[in-house]
Amino acid sequence: MTMNYLCVKWKHSCPDDPVWLYSEIDANRWEKRKVEIFVDGRFGYASAVESVGGTRLGEAPIPPLKEIARDSQFEPAEITKDQFEEVWQRRKSE
């Protein structure tokens, strides 16, 4: 199964919302795993079998990067599987 990986910087001033969002998405753009990082360093994460810190998988497919980038508070970028896995591994150690 082909997977894609996405990192989105979310520019805002609310401490209750994450500032970095990392997603593993399938060919139909559904999230399979997600890590959220908050300004204070907290991690939230979710997969089909676990959900921690209030993080949940999306309830709809992830839009294309160009569509996400239309909102100036979001800076999306494709990342590699290795980059995603590094963040995924850090989720429990922070």
Legacy VTK file of the C-alpha trace (Angstrom):
# vtk DataFile Version 3.0
C-alpha trace
ASCII
DATASET POLYDATA
POINTS 94 float
0.000 0.000 0.000
1.362 3.389 -0.991
1.578 5.886 1.836
2.291 9.595 1.795
3.576 11.704 4.649
2.671 15.254 5.539
3.906 17.858 7.997
1.860 20.981 8.649
2.995 23.959 10.704
-0.084 25.594 12.261
0.501 29.261 13.057
-1.763 30.399 15.893
-1.623 31.638 19.490
-3.850 29.094 21.253
-1.813 26.905 23.653
-4.501 24.207 23.584
-3.991 23.494 19.872
-0.968 21.795 18.300
1.592 23.778 16.316
2.953 20.813 14.301
0.826 18.093 12.692
2.418 14.989 11.162
0.252 12.543 9.215
0.703 9.236 7.453
-1.967 9.071 4.756
-3.014 6.292 2.422
-3.619 6.483 -1.339
-7.164 7.741 -0.703
-5.758 10.457 1.628
-7.160 8.957 4.850
-4.971 9.343 7.932
-3.513 6.100 9.255
-1.270 7.600 11.943
-0.933 11.134 13.284
1.348 12.985 15.710
0.562 16.451 17.069
3.173 18.557 18.863
2.145 21.459 21.086
4.022 24.699 21.783
4.930 23.448 25.284
6.474 20.252 23.855
3.575 17.904 24.616
2.820 15.164 22.101
-0.552 13.757 21.116
-0.866 10.841 18.718
-3.342 8.478 17.168
-3.548 5.355 15.043
-6.214 2.734 14.407
-5.369 1.110 17.767
-4.453 4.012 20.080
-5.263 7.635 20.773
-3.350 9.777 23.281
-3.528 13.428 24.338
-6.849 14.140 22.654
-5.442 13.446 19.172
-7.784 11.645 16.777
-7.466 10.508 13.178
-9.292 12.706 10.674
-12.941 12.016 9.910
-12.474 12.911 6.226
-9.682 12.530 3.669
-6.825 15.050 3.946
-7.085 17.721 1.240
-4.246 18.242 -1.263
-1.332 20.413 -0.092
-2.347 23.313 -2.356
-5.779 23.390 -0.751
-4.352 23.327 2.790
-1.902 26.117 1.892
-4.747 28.423 0.822
-5.259 29.152 4.519
-2.314 31.333 5.557
-2.207 29.878 9.065
-1.110 26.509 7.640
2.281 25.676 6.079
2.022 22.138 4.649
4.909 20.108 3.269
5.389 16.548 2.098
7.974 14.661 4.130
9.627 11.260 3.773
8.583 8.068 5.496
11.830 8.218 7.501
11.049 11.748 8.716
7.567 10.656 9.805
8.896 7.521 11.518
11.409 9.614 13.481
8.578 11.749 14.895
6.387 8.656 15.452
9.148 7.017 17.486
9.635 10.190 19.579
5.926 10.407 20.482
6.286 8.218 23.591
9.683 9.452 24.738
8.839 13.151 25.080
LINES 1 95
94 0 1 2 3 4 5 6 7 8 9 10 11 12 13 14 15 16 17 18 19 20 21 22 23 24 25 26 27 28 29 30 31 32 33 34 35 36 37 38 39 40 41 42 43 44 45 46 47 48 49 50 51 52 53 54 55 56 57 58 59 60 61 62 63 64 65 66 67 68 69 70 71 72 73 74 75 76 77 78 79 80 81 82 83 84 85 86 87 88 89 90 91 92 93
